[in-house]
């Protein structure tokens, strides 16, 4: 009889831990699941931004999780424009969805538990065991008791209040406050980014093509998106059919919750070329390679099987090399941040030693942090390379351009405004376009720095000539 009871409990726990379901609400789609052997809590979690709230409203030692999988675009835009949804109606929808899930969960638990109990009863019948009907009664009785306990203790009770917030990524309330303060809705901001950022970038780029007798080419430099999906439509249109060189910090922590962003952004550049930043991870760059992106490291181009290819790769006729960030996060360390990274003198020297043998064999070098390359850059300003070299960086969230003999340093700022958690700090969205010629060898001629304020839509474009 003890074996029957154990089998019932095991079958019920298996169903409790593995059954999940999605439900549609008027504002989006949610997924409900249960994790047993946790402190009793109701968790509302948004994987896209790695942010959640926890309520002590469950008496069973289990966590009832509500994951927000999708958000209705129109509902989000109405909210951003200050039109609050009918909160009472949404609460009723969520309550009904949870009740529906719990009813089905109890049926699944009953089926799993009673089946496990009855099969065990048949297996142990005879050999001095109680009569089969007593074993069957034990299985059914234990199953009913288990389902009754879960039905009474798992549904949230009392007032849903006093949440405990947790987040590893951007803080959603900060983002919502920033959007509410902006002049217009999320759609208006997106349209401003699309029209002004792209229009200005193409306007200044078009003027370069009027230079007589020169066949000029363009590449787009972006970095530090930090998961800000608002910027993707504008970035897509700004890049067009040109290559996109992304100098790190695509995400906030490089965690698996952010991998879906990879599939979207690698399709923007033609091709998409990437070096990691301190907010990216080793797991993220592997996923990027599998999605078709070109990932460069100091050991060479990363291959899908984890090995490394050539140190210098050809991209649209350019010879390109890249250096991964030494503060890149690690999956084995649970994507833990090491704080604000500050390269050591030894790390700066390692970068300089890596770059020296490449001089003359490479046209463009990418690295996330300009501080890591500072010692090497100072040496190149003092002793210019024999052939033109461009250093593309990010990290600082500040646009910069510096030109010396045969050496150009370019930083496009932050294409994501520093991420959704920093929008209210007023960081502008920015990117850079490098213009170059290829007749007779690589020759950078100019750089366009374009930025836009997401709060008021004001934009600024500036063309800077190489060597002037």
C-alpha positions in Angstrom: 0.0 0.0 0.0 2.9 2.3 0.7 4.2 1.7 -2.8 0.8 2.6 -4.3 0.8 5.8 -2.3 4.3 6.7 -3.5 3.4 6.0 -7.1 0.3 8.2 -6.8 2.3 11.1 -5.4 5.1 10.6 -8.0 2.6 10.7 -10.9 0.8 13.7 -9.5 4.1 15.7 -9.0 5.2 14.7 -12.5 2.0 16.2 -13.9 2.3 19.3 -11.7 5.8 20.0 -12.8 5.5 19.3 -16.5 2.0 20.5 -17.6 1.9 24.1 -18.9 -0.6 25.9 -21.1 -1.0 29.2 -23.0 -4.1 31.4 -22.7 -5.1 34.4 -24.8 -6.0 37.7 -23.2 -7.1 40.9 -24.9 -3.7 42.5 -24.2 -1.5 39.5 -25.2 -0.8 35.8 -24.6 0.4 34.3 -21.3 1.8 30.9 -20.4 1.0 29.3 -17.1 3.0 26.6 -15.3 3.9 25.4 -11.8 7.3 24.6 -10.3 6.9 22.5 -7.1 9.2 22.6 -4.1 9.5 26.4 -4.2 8.3 29.0 -1.7 4.6 29.5 -2.2 4.4 32.4 -4.7 2.6 33.8 -7.7 5.2 35.0 -10.3 4.4 37.3 -13.2 7.4 37.3 -15.5 8.3 38.9 -18.8 11.1 36.9 -20.5 11.7 39.4 -23.3 13.1 42.0 -20.8 14.0 39.5 -18.0 11.8 41.3 -15.5 9.2 40.0 -13.0 7.1 40.5 -9.9 6.5 37.9 -7.2 3.5 37.9 -4.8 3.2 35.8 -1.7 -0.3 34.5 -2.5 0.1 30.8 -2.8 0.0 28.5 0.2 1.3 25.3 -1.5 5.1 25.0 -1.5 5.1 25.7 -5.2 5.5 28.6 -7.6 2.6 29.4 -10.0 4.2 31.2 -12.9 2.5 33.5 -15.4 4.9 34.3 -18.3 4.0 37.1 -20.6 4.8 35.6 -24.1 3.4 38.2 -26.4 1.9 41.7 -26.0 -0.7 43.1 -28.3 0.9 45.9 -30.3 -2.2 48.1 -30.3 -2.7 47.7 -26.6 0.9 48.6 -25.9 0.7 51.7 -28.1 -2.5 52.8 -26.4 -0.8 52.4 -23.0 2.3 54.3 -24.2 -0.1 57.1 -25.4 -1.5 57.4 -21.9 -4.7 55.4 -22.5 -4.9 53.0 -19.7 -6.6 49.7 -20.5 -9.7 48.5 -18.6 -7.6 47.1 -15.8 -10.7 45.4 -14.1 -11.5 43.6 -17.3 -7.9 42.4 -17.8 -7.8 41.2 -14.2 -11.0 39.2 -14.8 -9.5 37.8 -18.0 -6.4 36.7 -16.2 -8.4 35.2 -13.3 -10.5 33.2 -15.7 -7.5 32.1 -17.7 -5.8 30.9 -14.4 -8.9 29.1 -13.2 -9.2 27.4 -16.6 -5.6 26.3 -16.4 -5.9 25.0 -12.8 -9.0 23.0 -13.7 -7.2 21.3 -16.6 -4.1 20.8 -14.4 -6.2 19.0 -11.7 -7.6 16.7 -14.4 -4.2 15.9 -15.7 -2.9 15.3 -12.2 -5.8 13.0 -11.5 -5.1 11.0 -14.7 -1.4 10.7 -14.1 -1.7 9.9 -10.4 -4.5 7.4 -10.6 -2.9 5.6 -13.5 0.4 5.4 -11.7 -1.4 4.1 -8.6 -3.5 1.5 -10.4 -0.5 0.2 -12.4 1.5 -0.2 -9.2 -1.4 -2.0 -7.5 -1.6 -4.5 -10.3 2.2 -5.0 -10.2 2.3 -5.8 -6.4 -1.0 -7.8 -6.1 -0.6 -11.2 -4.6 2.5 -12.3 -2.6 0.9 -11.4 0.7 -0.3 -8.0 -0.5 -3.8 -6.8 0.5 -6.7 -7.6 -1.8 -6.7 -5.8 -5.2 -9.8 -3.8 -4.3 -8.0 -2.4 -1.2 -5.0 -1.4 -3.4 -7.3 0.2 -5.9 -9.1 2.1 -3.1 -5.8 3.3 -1.8 -4.8 4.6 -5.2 -8.1 6.4 -5.9 -8.3 7.8 -2.3 -4.7 9.1 -2.4 -5.3 10.6 -5.8 -8.5 12.4 -4.6 -6.7 13.7 -1.5 -3.7 14.9 -3.5 -6.0 16.7 -6.0 -8.0 18.2 -3.2 -4.9 19.5 -1.5 -3.6 21.1 -4.7 -7.0 22.5 -5.5 -7.2 24.2 -2.1 -3.6 25.4 -1.7 -2.4 26.3 -5.2 -4.9 29.0 -6.4 -3.8 32.4 -5.2 -5.8 33.6 -2.2 -6.3 37.0 -0.6 -5.2 40.3 -1.9 -2.6 40.3 -4.7 -0.4 43.1 -3.3 3.1 44.0 -2.0 5.1 42.5 -4.9 8.8 41.7 -4.8 10.3 42.9 -8.1 13.3 41.2 -9.6 15.1 41.9 -12.9 18.4 41.1 -14.6 17.6 43.2 -17.7 16.0 46.6 -18.3 13.5 47.8 -15.7 10.1 47.9 -17.4 8.5 50.6 -15.2 11.3 52.9 -16.1 10.7 52.3 -19.8 7.0 52.9 -19.5 7.5 56.1 -17.6 9.9 57.3 -20.2 7.5 56.5 -23.0 4.7 58.3 -21.2 6.9 61.3 -20.9 7.7 61.3 -24.6 5.8 63.5 -26.9 3.6 61.0 -28.6 3.0 57.3 -28.5 5.4 54.4 -29.1 4.3 54.5 -32.7 5.2 58.2 -33.0 8.6 57.5 -31.6 9.1 54.6 -34.0 8.0 56.8 -36.9 10.4 59.6 -35.9 13.2 57.1 -35.7 12.3 55.6 -39.1 11.8 58.9 -41.0 14.3 61.3 -39.5 17.2 58.9 -38.7 17.0 57.1 -42.0 16.2 60.2 -44.0 19.1 62.1 -42.7 21.5 59.2 -43.0 20.5 58.7 -46.6 20.6 62.4 -47.4 24.2 62.9 -46.3 25.2 59.6 -47.8 23.6 60.6 -51.1 25.8 63.7 -51.3 28.9 61.7 -51.3 27.9 59.9 -54.4 28.0 63.2 -56.3 31.7 63.3 -56.0 32.9 63.1 -59.6 34.8 60.0 -60.8 34.5 58.2 -57.5 32.8 54.9 -56.8 32.0 55.2 -53.1 30.8 52.5 -50.8 29.2 52.5 -47.3 29.0 50.5 -44.2 26.8 51.1 -41.2 28.3 51.0 -37.7 26.0 50.4 -34.7 26.4 49.2 -31.1 24.8 49.1 -27.7 21.2 48.2 -28.6 20.7 46.7 -25.1 17.5 44.9 -26.2 15.7 48.1 -27.2 13.3 46.7 -29.9 11.9 50.2 -30.6 15.1 50.9 -32.6 15.0 47.9 -34.8 12.7 49.2 -37.5 14.8 52.4 -37.9 18.0 50.4 -37.9 16.6 48.1 -40.6 15.7 51.0 -42.9 19.0 52.8 -42.2 21.1 49.8 -43.2 19.1 48.9 -46.3 21.2 46.6 -48.4 24.5 47.7 -46.8 26.7 45.7 -44.4 26.0 46.3 -40.7 29.0 46.2 -38.4 27.8 45.8 -34.8 30.4 46.6 -32.1 28.9 44.7 -29.2 26.2 45.0 -26.5 23.3 43.7 -28.5 21.6 42.4 -25.4 21.6 43.2 -21.6 23.0 39.9 -20.2 23.3 37.5 -23.2 20.9 35.1 -21.5 18.7 32.6 -23.4 15.7 34.9 -22.9 17.4 37.3 -25.3 18.3 34.8 -28.1 15.1 35.6 -30.1 16.6 39.0 -30.8 19.5 37.3 -32.6 17.2 35.9 -35.3 15.8 39.4 -36.0 19.0 41.4 -36.1 21.2 39.1 -38.2 18.7 39.6 -41.1 19.2 43.3 -41.0 22.8 43.5 -42.2 24.0 42.3 -45.6 26.0 40.8 -44.1 25.8 41.2 -40.3 29.3 41.4 -38.7 29.6 41.3 -34.9 32.1 41.4 -32.0 30.9 40.8 -28.5 30.5 43.4 -25.7 30.5 43.1 -22.0 26.7 42.7 -22.0 26.8 39.8 -24.5 27.8 36.2 -23.8 29.6 33.2 -25.2 26.2 31.4 -25.6 24.8 34.4 -27.5 27.6 34.5 -30.1 27.3 30.8 -30.8 23.6 31.3 -31.5 24.5 34.3 -33.7 26.8 32.1 -35.8 24.1 29.5 -36.2 21.7 32.2 -37.3 24.1 33.3 -40.1 25.9 36.2 -38.6 29.7 36.7 -38.9 31.2 36.7 -35.4 34.8 37.8 -35.2 37.2 37.1 -32.3 40.8 37.5 -31.6 41.3 33.8 -32.4 39.5 34.1 -35.8 36.0 33.9 -37.2 33.8 31.7 -35.0 32.4 28.7 -36.8 29.1 26.9 -36.0 31.0 23.9 -34.5 32.8 26.2 -32.0 36.1 26.1 -33.9 37.8 29.2 -35.4 38.4 30.2 -39.0 40.7 32.8 -40.5 41.7 35.8 -38.4 41.0 38.2 -41.3 37.7 37.8 -43.3 36.5 39.5 -46.5 33.3 41.5 -46.2 32.2 43.3 -49.3 35.8 43.5 -50.5 37.0 44.8 -47.1 39.5 42.9 -45.0 38.1 42.8 -41.5 39.3 41.5 -38.1 37.6 41.7 -34.7 38.4 41.3 -31.0 35.9 39.9 -28.6 35.4 41.7 -25.3 37.4 40.3 -22.4 34.4 41.0 -20.1 32.0 38.9 -22.2 29.7 37.0 -20.0 29.8 33.2 -19.6 26.9 30.7 -19.6 28.8 28.5 -17.0 28.8 31.6 -14.7 25.0 32.1 -15.2 25.6 35.2 -17.3 26.9 37.1 -14.2 28.0 40.7 -14.7 31.5 41.7 -13.4 30.4 45.3 -12.9 31.6 48.2 -14.9 34.5 46.8 -16.9 37.8 48.6 -16.9 40.5 47.0 -19.0 43.8 46.3 -17.3 47.2 47.5 -18.7 47.9 43.8 -19.5 44.6 43.5 -21.5 45.5 46.7 -23.4 48.9 45.3 -24.2 47.4 42.0 -25.4 45.2 43.9 -27.8 48.1 45.9 -29.1 50.2 42.8 -29.6 47.3 41.1 -31.4 46.9 44.1 -33.8 50.5 44.7 -34.7 50.9 41.6 -37.0 47.7 42.5 -38.8 48.8 46.0 -39.9 48.9 46.1 -43.7 46.7 43.0 -43.9 43.5 44.4 -42.6 41.3 47.5 -43.5 38.8 47.5 -40.6 39.3 46.4 -37.0 36.3 46.0 -34.6 36.4 46.0 -30.8 33.7 46.9 -28.3 35.6 49.1 -25.8 37.7 52.0 -27.1 39.5 51.9 -23.7 40.8 48.4 -24.5 42.3 49.7 -27.8 43.6 53.0 -26.4 47.2 52.0 -26.1 47.2 50.6 -29.6 45.4 53.6 -31.0 47.9 56.0 -29.4 50.8 54.1 -31.0 49.1 54.3 -34.4 48.6 58.0 -34.1 52.2 58.4 -33.3 53.5 55.9 -35.9 50.9 55.8 -38.7 50.3 52.5 -40.5 51.5 52.3 -44.1 48.0 51.6 -45.3 44.6 53.1 -44.2 43.1 51.4 -41.1 39.7 52.1 -39.5 39.0 51.2 -35.9 35.3 50.7 -35.1 34.2 50.8 -31.4 31.1 51.2 -29.1 30.6 50.9 -25.4 30.7 54.6 -24.4 27.3 55.4 -25.8 28.9 58.6 -27.1 29.6 59.3 -30.8 33.1 60.1 -31.7 35.3 60.5 -34.8 39.0 61.0 -35.0 41.2 61.1 -38.0 45.0 61.0 -38.3 47.4 59.9 -41.0 46.1 56.6 -42.4 44.1 56.0 -39.2 40.4 56.6 -38.5 38.6 55.9 -35.1 34.8 55.8 -35.3 32.2 55.2 -32.6 28.5 55.4 -33.6 27.1 55.9 -30.0 24.2 53.8 -28.9 21.7 52.7 -31.5 19.3 51.7 -28.7 19.4 54.9 -26.6 21.3 53.0 -24.0 18.4 50.4 -23.7 14.9 50.7 -22.4 16.0 51.2 -18.9 17.9 54.4 -19.8 15.4 56.1 -22.0 14.4 58.7 -19.4 18.0 59.6 -19.0 17.9 61.3 -22.4 20.5 59.2 -24.2 20.1 59.8 -28.0 19.7 57.0 -30.5 22.8 57.0 -32.8 24.7 55.3 -35.5 27.5 56.0 -38.0 28.0 55.5 -41.7 31.6 55.1 -43.0 32.1 56.1 -46.6 35.1 54.7 -48.4 36.6 54.1 -51.9 38.2 50.9 -53.1 40.0 52.0 -56.3 43.6 51.3 -55.9 43.0 50.0 -52.3 40.9 50.8 -49.3 40.5 54.6 -48.7 38.1 56.0 -46.1 36.8 59.4 -47.2 34.1 60.5 -44.7 31.9 59.5 -41.8 28.3 60.5 -41.1 27.2 60.7 -37.5 23.5 60.6 -37.1 21.5 60.8 -33.8 18.0 61.4 -32.7 16.3 62.3 -29.4 13.6 59.7 -28.8 11.7 62.2 -26.4 11.2 65.1 -28.8 12.1 63.7 -32.2 14.9 66.3 -32.8 17.7 64.9 -34.9 21.2 65.8 -35.9 23.4 64.6 -38.8 27.0 65.6 -39.3 29.4 64.7 -42.0 33.1 64.5 -41.0 35.8 64.3 -43.7 38.8 62.1 -43.2 42.0 64.1 -43.0 40.1 67.4 -42.6 
